[in-house]
Structure formats: C-alpha cells, structure tokens
Amino acid sequence: MSRLLVASRNRKKLAELQRVLETAGVSGLTLLSLDDVPPFPEPPETGATFEENALAKARDAFTATGLPTVADDSGLAVDALNGMPGVLSARWSGRHGDDAANTALLLGQLGDVPDERRGAAFVSACALVHGPAESDAVVVRGEWTGSIARAPRGDGGFGYDPVFVPTGSARTAAELSPAEKDAASHRGRALTLLLPALRELASW
C-alpha cells in the first residue's frame, strides 16, 4: 500500500480524491493530510497562476516529507471581474478561508451586474510530485463553467459553492450531491486527468 500525501488540511478534499479513486477502481493508495505528517514550513502562495501555486505546494510537501504528494490550487474566475478573484479566491475579503465574508464581498461587487453578464468558472490545477526531478511532476487543470447567483443557496460543499450555478443546472454547487459534484466539478475533472499517474503510483 503506497502512501499519498494530499497537501491540505481540508478533509473534504481528501474525501473527494478518495471518491474519485474508488469510482475509477484505483486501490492501493493510503491518503494522508498535512495533519498526518510532522509540521514543516509552508511558504505563502505567491504564484501568478493556479498551476504555479499547486506545483509549489506539492514540491514543498514532497521535499519536507519524502512522500508522493498531490496539491491543488483552485478558485473562482468571474467574467465581470476580469477573471478575479482567481488565485486570491480564498482571501478575497482579506481574511484567508472566510467563506461567508468572501462570498458576501463577491455578491456586493456584482450587485448591479445583469444576469447575462454573471458568467464564471471554477478552476482547479492539481499537481502530483513523486520525485526530485522536473520529470517527476504532473500538472493538470480542470474548469467548471457557470454563473453567479444573486444569493447563496444550499448547505453542501464549501467556498463559493452556494452562489455558483453550473451551466445547464438550476441548482447551485452547494445543492448538488457529492457524487453529482464529483462528476462535474473543476477539481473532479482535474483529479480525473491525474488518474493515469495515480494508477501508476498505486502499482509501485
């Protein structure tokens, strides 16, 4: 059984990856979070892109622990805000991880934006690093298009899920079941693109 570090303390992210692996029939990987390994310095996310941040997180965690590591950097890109909050999504309101404040600020900024201009996309870049060489890294990107609702709905998911209405849906991401979200979400899409590398890792 190979150990795979998920460079996050968000148990929902671990559960999401576990579901993707199980759905794809990939076994042989034991998932660990940052809470399961000795603490190490975690530099701030300073990359200009989701891909840069994901790769840096994965490399830092691999270097510190020696464990193959998956890291993701994800966020919301809103058309009317020129792609912002983007890589600043988790700290849009100035307080990292304050979902309610981030969402409230976003809705305030879009208050006078008409429905037809409220397009947006969730973006996730996922990086897998399993060795020190450049070739020991895989980086993939998944996108989930939709629009921004005028008020939060639903109590599932996290982050901006309650105000994100996926294309073709009348429900927000927070109103979808975990299985529905996995099948369509940005992170689910990115993790699916990582499956060949994860399947190979599981066979070691």
Residue pairs with C-beta under 8 A, 6 or more apart in sequence:
1 28
1 29
1 30
2 28
2 29
2 30
2 68
2 201
2 202
2 204
3 29
3 30
3 32
3 67
3 68
4 29
4 30
4 31
4 32
4 67
4 68
4 69
4 70
4 198
4 201
5 32
5 33
5 34
5 36
5 37
5 61
5 62
5 65
5 67
5 68
5 69
5 70
6 13
6 14
6 17
6 31
6 32
6 33
6 34
6 69
6 70
6 71
7 34
7 57
7 58
7 60
7 61
7 69
7 70
7 71
8 14
8 33
8 34
8 71
8 72
9 33
9 34
9 35
10 33
10 158
11 33
12 157
12 158
13 72
13 187
14 31
14 33
15 178
16 178
16 182
16 187
16 188
16 191
17 31
17 70
17 191
18 31
19 178
19 179
19 182
20 182
20 188
20 191
20 192
20 195
21 27
21 29
21 195
21 198
23 182
24 192
24 195
24 199
26 195
26 198
26 199
26 202
27 202
28 202
28 203
29 198
29 201
29 202
32 67
34 42
34 61
37 64
37 65
37 67
38 65
40 60
40 61
40 64
40 65
41 60
41 64
42 57
42 60
43 56
43 60
45 53
45 56
45 57
45 73
45 87
46 53
47 53
47 55
47 56
47 73
47 87
48 87
49 87
49 125
50 73
50 74
50 75
50 86
50 87
50 123
50 124
50 125
50 141
51 73
51 125
51 127
51 139
51 141
53 73
53 87
53 125
54 71
54 72
54 73
54 125
54 126
54 127
54 139
55 71
55 125
55 127
55 129
55 137
55 139
57 69
57 71
57 73
57 127
58 69
58 70
58 71
58 127
58 128
58 129
58 137
59 69
59 127
59 129
59 137
61 67
61 69
61 71
61 129
62 68
62 69
62 129
62 130
62 131
62 132
63 132
68 128
68 129
68 130
68 201
69 128
69 129
69 130
70 126
70 127
70 128
70 194
70 198
71 126
71 127
71 129
72 124
72 125
72 126
72 127
72 187
72 190
73 87
73 124
73 125
74 89
74 122
74 123
74 124
74 125
74 186
74 187
75 85
75 86
75 87
75 88
75 89
75 90
75 122
75 123
76 85
76 86
76 89
76 106
76 120
76 121
76 122
76 123
76 159
76 160
76 164
77 83
77 84
77 85
77 86
77 120
77 121
77 122
77 123
78 84
78 85
78 106
78 110
78 118
78 119
78 120
78 148
79 117
79 118
79 119
79 120
80 110
80 113
80 117
80 118
80 119
81 109
81 110
84 92
85 92
85 102
85 106
86 123
89 102
89 159
89 160
90 96
90 97
90 102
90 159
91 97
91 102
92 102
92 105
92 106
93 101
93 102
93 104
93 105
94 101
95 101
99 158
99 159
99 160
102 159
102 160
103 152
103 160
103 162
103 163
106 148
106 160
106 163
107 148
107 150
107 151
107 152
107 163
110 118
110 148
115 147
118 147
118 148
119 145
119 146
119 147
120 145
120 146
120 147
120 148
120 164
121 143
121 144
121 145
121 146
121 186
122 143
122 144
122 146
122 160
122 164
122 173
122 185
122 186
122 187
123 141
123 142
123 143
123 144
123 186
124 141
124 142
124 143
124 185
124 186
124 187
124 189
124 190
125 139
125 140
125 141
125 190
126 139
126 140
126 141
126 142
126 187
126 190
126 191
126 193
126 194
127 137
127 138
127 139
127 140
128 137
128 138
128 139
128 194
128 197
128 198
128 201
129 136
129 137
130 136
130 137
130 197
130 201
138 194
138 197
140 190
140 193
140 194
141 190
141 193
142 185
142 186
142 187
142 188
142 189
142 190
142 191
142 192
142 193
143 186
143 189
144 166
144 184
144 185
144 186
144 189
145 166
145 167
146 164
146 165
146 166
146 167
146 169
146 173
147 164
147 165
147 167
148 163
148 164
148 165
149 162
149 163
149 164
149 165
149 172
151 163
152 162
152 163
152 172
152 174
153 162
153 163
153 171
153 172
153 174
153 175
154 161
154 162
154 171
154 172
154 173
154 174
154 175
154 176
155 162
155 174
156 173
156 174
156 175
156 176
156 177
156 178
156 181
157 173
157 174
157 176
157 181
160 173
161 172
161 173
161 174
162 172
162 173
162 174
163 172
164 172
164 173
164 174
165 171
165 172
165 173
166 173
166 176
166 184
169 176
173 181
173 185
176 184
181 188
182 188
